[in-house]
Amino acid sequence: MDLPLALGESVGAAVYVCTACMAMVIFVSPHVLRVPAAVFSRDALAYLVAVCLTAKAIVDSTFRLSEAFILIAWCVCVRL
């Protein structure tokens, strides 16, 4: 399995959702959408940390169970 390719696919999919899909939602929405800066910053930081943790995990071309639990714990902590 090509782990850098998998990371690239994940990053590419997330960037697409954050840009193209959000732009389409804003475009078709009948109401003015306002996203608080704190919410956007929290999500952007959470995504950046998750990508860095994933990149660190695949440097040695293996993915350990402990690294998977760390990523899951990070996602849970961000949403609390």
N, C-alpha and C positions, 0 to 999 in steps of 0.2 A: 504494500500500500504506500502511496506517495503522500506522506503527511504534509509537506509544504503545499502541495496542490490542494489538499483538503482544507488547509488553513486559508489559502487564497480564495477558494470557493465560498467559504463561510464569510470572509470579509467582504467579498464582492456582493454576495446576497444581502448582507446587512446594509451595505452602502446603497444598494438599489432600493431597498425598502425605505431607508431614511431619506432618500432624495426623490426618486421618481414617484413612488407610491404616495408619499406624503404630499407631494405637489399636486397629484391628481385628486386627492381627498380635499385639499384646500380649494382647488379649482372648482369642483362640483358642489361644494358645500353652499347651501343657501344663506348661511349665517357667517358673520365675521368670526374667524377663529383666532383666539389669542392663547398662545402657549407661554406660561410663566417662565421667565429666564431660569429660575432655580430648578424647575422640572427638566427643562432641556439640558441644562448643565449637568444635573445628576445623571441623566441617561447617557449623555456623551461620555462622562467620566467613567461610568460603569462599563460601557462598551470598550473604552480604551484599556481599562484595567483587565477586562476579560480577554481581549486580544493579546495583551502582553503576557498574561498568565498562560494562555494557550501556546504562544510562540515559545515561551520559556520551557514549557512541557515537552515540546516536540524537537527541541534542539538536539537531543540525543536519539531521535527517531523512535522513541518508545513513549507510550502513554501509560502511566501507572494509575492504579485504582485511587491512590491518595491524591493524585493531581485532579482526577475527576471529581472527587469529593470536595476538594478546595474550590473548584469552579462552581459546583452546585451550591456550596455554602456562600460563595460570593454573590451569586444571583439571589439567594434568599435574603441575605443581609441588605442588599441594595433595595429590595422591595419592602422592607419593614418600615 
